[in-house]
Amino acid sequence: MDQAGVAKDGIIGHPHVRIEGRAKVTGAALYASDRRGEGGSEPDAAHAALVTSTIARGRILGFDLPTAAQAPDLLAIFTHRDFGGEIASVPHLMAGGYANSSHLPLGSDRVAYTGQIVALVVGRTPEAAAQAAALVRVRYAPEPAAASFDDPGSETVRLADLKAHHEDIAVGDTEIGWREAPARIEARYTTPIQHHNPIELFTTRCAWDGGRLTVHEPSRYIGAVRHGLAAQLGLDPAQIRVVSGLIGGHFGSKFALSQHTAPVALAAKRLGCPVSLVPTRRQCFTIANYRPETRHDIRLAADRDGRFTSLVHEAEVIASRFDPFAMEGADVTASLYACPAIRTEERAVRVDRNTPGPMRAPPEVPYLFALESAVDELAWRLGLDPIELRRRNDTARDPVSGKPFSSRPLMACFDAGAAAFDWKRRAPQPGTMREGAWRVGLGCAASVRPVKIAAATLRLRLFADGSAEIGCAHHEIGNGITTLLAMGAAERLGLPVERVRVQLGDTDLPAAGLSGGSSTTTSLMNALALACEQVRARLAQTAVAPDRPFAGRDPAGFRLADGRLAASDGRGLSLADAVRFIDPIRVETLAEFVPPDSLPDALETLRAGRIGLTTGGDALNWAFGAQFAEVHIHAETGEIRVPRLTGAFAAGRILNPLTARSQLVGGMIWGLGSALLEETVLDGPAYRNPDLAEYLVPTAMDVGAIEAVLVPDLDETVNPLGIKGLGELGIIGVNAAIANAVYHAAGRRIRELPIRIDDMI
């Protein structure tokens, strides 16, 4: 390994194209809504469409169905009158349950939010179902509803009272640190509602074979779908198979058990045929989760040398009425920099909307926007370079707990990023850099993300023909884990990558946890290493048995390489002979990886479909980065452009630089969208722009030059392989870096996202 944790030889650490890439770009890849019956024997599927509520709160008085019932090729219309009492409620995944929302689908006449599912219409074709659904009329008795902050009827609660394990932070005396400081910043920062909008919609296809249910659904946690659906329908989880093959994007959505799955399953059972649901884009804004709006009151103070003396972070986030779930993130902002006095308070504001959920880098994107903007403001107040201010407050220990960081390459990221970005050309005064009619600004911000890891099980088969097969219920969400698993097995087993098959996304395979929290690679690659070692040890132990060619030799001295089981002196057996000593066809093992700091029941939690992520014990395990943005603002029109983004990232051992950079660059582009474009607009309790025509995301015309620099980070304590995960790291801090660059260009401090042209005029 070199200093960046990249292999000098072998397979791991070198670029490798995605092994499923050709199927994706040629259209051969199958997604959930493409699936048909196994072996072609399954009858043709019927197709479902949703009817969703047009009020935010109240009761359903009745349905007017005669016109819809006359629609051609209609099979059935199901409402709460048909399914009420047949679907049990299950808790939210983050509250010990399985669902992305505990709200009961088609459970009663109560309406809890705009866009709630109130009817499921099934037809012989998608067009027939959609036509009939459009003709369904619902009569409501509306009630007053609260949509967002400060609305009449909204309820503000402390997160410590809402969530059992949340604790606000109090270290030192923040009031003294504030009063006595010569430099202080006190400001409110806000971020908007944002929706994930993956290209693949939130589809479901359910089919029964006797008492066994098969669900094809894009999901990043099929274990939760299986167990949650079993609880909803009163089935044994063994009666349910959930398949989630390739996923056409999720970005944090497709979270757990969805509200539409159970109704589709019941419809399929009632009708005696498979039922497929492909909701509309507009419906996906309310039947799935979203990033809620947040607001942050920051008070940050420093002495004359720029060393922080007081940090107060008070945050409010939107939550639903019915789930004890709200994204918390002040634990990260409190621990990022050295400070003797820190206080946080986080509150949830409960309103009449669906439950929010994780969106890539769920707390860090809004919380770091606030803190990193405030740090930049304080740097200007002190007359310090923003990087220098961060350097003066760098710390090897968590200022809250006193624990050391397992590694702390934050300033190494700023140094590498500054060099690649040419930060030294930055003018010391705002509004003084120009390129023709364009004002030019440079900004930076930190990117940090706690490392998460979970228990994982994985099956490995090594065949006598020189091939291998990996099986795991985990998911290929587009992050490249299929390729990483094939690369890892090939290197450890001494095979070409092309000789390794990877099977994922099926509950018939060994249990897997959530694909989220940047934990997939950290968890599965450690499980794979364990499986490969078990196979090697078993082959070697057999080879040294009394009647075998290497009788009496030390089995620890053997390794798998170049299709052979080789001893330390170079002698060896062909892989075929080594395998056949045990079985004529294959050797198989089931690896059960449990992170060192996990709870004793980690494997039971995994197999029960419940979330079990951990962040470590004796040290803070974080990945780090530094974001740099160049912003151009037209002096007359106020148009904002971002011609250049540079990020430098330290995320432990890099397994595939090609897919690593791809993830980081994709995250940076999304961060640009977070800063300038993305916002779901409320019109009362309803969303005004629930489509890709008016919900703005970056296109090729919005994106300039982007560079992702990989910074060495050899962390030998974070986990056995030194992997930190980087799927979410790339988006964090980009919005703050752009906002800070806007101030440098125009001298205007924008504290509310997204930044619009009218903010510049």
Secondary structure as GFF3:
##gff-version 3
##sequence-region A 1 761
A	DSSP	alpha_helix	21	26	.	.	.	ID=ss1
A	DSSP	three_ten_helix	32	34	.	.	.	ID=ss2
A	DSSP	three_ten_helix	38	40	.	.	.	ID=ss3
A	DSSP	beta_strand	46	52	.	.	.	ID=ss4
A	DSSP	beta_strand	58	64	.	.	.	ID=ss5
A	DSSP	alpha_helix	66	69	.	.	.	ID=ss6
A	DSSP	beta_strand	74	78	.	.	.	ID=ss7
A	DSSP	alpha_helix	80	83	.	.	.	ID=ss8
A	DSSP	three_ten_helix	93	95	.	.	.	ID=ss9
A	DSSP	beta_strand	110	111	.	.	.	ID=ss10
A	DSSP	beta_strand	117	123	.	.	.	ID=ss11
A	DSSP	alpha_helix	126	135	.	.	.	ID=ss12
A	DSSP	beta_strand	137	142	.	.	.	ID=ss13
A	DSSP	beta_strand	155	158	.	.	.	ID=ss14
A	DSSP	alpha_helix	159	162	.	.	.	ID=ss15
A	DSSP	beta_strand	170	171	.	.	.	ID=ss16
A	DSSP	alpha_helix	174	179	.	.	.	ID=ss17
A	DSSP	beta_strand	183	191	.	.	.	ID=ss18
A	DSSP	beta_strand	204	209	.	.	.	ID=ss19
A	DSSP	beta_strand	212	216	.	.	.	ID=ss20
A	DSSP	alpha_helix	222	233	.	.	.	ID=ss21
A	DSSP	three_ten_helix	237	239	.	.	.	ID=ss22
A	DSSP	beta_strand	240	243	.	.	.	ID=ss23
A	DSSP	alpha_helix	261	271	.	.	.	ID=ss24
A	DSSP	beta_strand	275	277	.	.	.	ID=ss25
A	DSSP	alpha_helix	281	287	.	.	.	ID=ss26
A	DSSP	beta_strand	294	302	.	.	.	ID=ss27
A	DSSP	beta_strand	308	320	.	.	.	ID=ss28
A	DSSP	alpha_helix	330	335	.	.	.	ID=ss29
A	DSSP	beta_strand	342	351	.	.	.	ID=ss30
A	DSSP	alpha_helix	364	382	.	.	.	ID=ss31
A	DSSP	alpha_helix	386	392	.	.	.	ID=ss32
A	DSSP	alpha_helix	410	421	.	.	.	ID=ss33
A	DSSP	three_ten_helix	423	425	.	.	.	ID=ss34
A	DSSP	beta_strand	433	435	.	.	.	ID=ss35
A	DSSP	beta_strand	438	450	.	.	.	ID=ss36
A	DSSP	beta_strand	456	463	.	.	.	ID=ss37
A	DSSP	beta_strand	468	471	.	.	.	ID=ss38
A	DSSP	alpha_helix	481	493	.	.	.	ID=ss39
A	DSSP	three_ten_helix	497	499	.	.	.	ID=ss40
A	DSSP	beta_strand	500	503	.	.	.	ID=ss41
A	DSSP	alpha_helix	520	543	.	.	.	ID=ss42
A	DSSP	three_ten_helix	555	557	.	.	.	ID=ss43
A	DSSP	beta_strand	559	561	.	.	.	ID=ss44
A	DSSP	beta_strand	564	566	.	.	.	ID=ss45
A	DSSP	beta_strand	572	574	.	.	.	ID=ss46
A	DSSP	alpha_helix	575	580	.	.	.	ID=ss47
A	DSSP	beta_strand	586	593	.	.	.	ID=ss48
A	DSSP	alpha_helix	602	607	.	.	.	ID=ss49
A	DSSP	beta_strand	622	634	.	.	.	ID=ss50
A	DSSP	beta_strand	640	650	.	.	.	ID=ss51
A	DSSP	alpha_helix	657	676	.	.	.	ID=ss52
A	DSSP	beta_strand	682	683	.	.	.	ID=ss53
A	DSSP	beta_strand	686	687	.	.	.	ID=ss54
A	DSSP	beta_strand	705	710	.	.	.	ID=ss55
A	DSSP	three_ten_helix	729	731	.	.	.	ID=ss56
A	DSSP	alpha_helix	734	746	.	.	.	ID=ss57
A	DSSP	three_ten_helix	757	759	.	.	.	ID=ss58
###
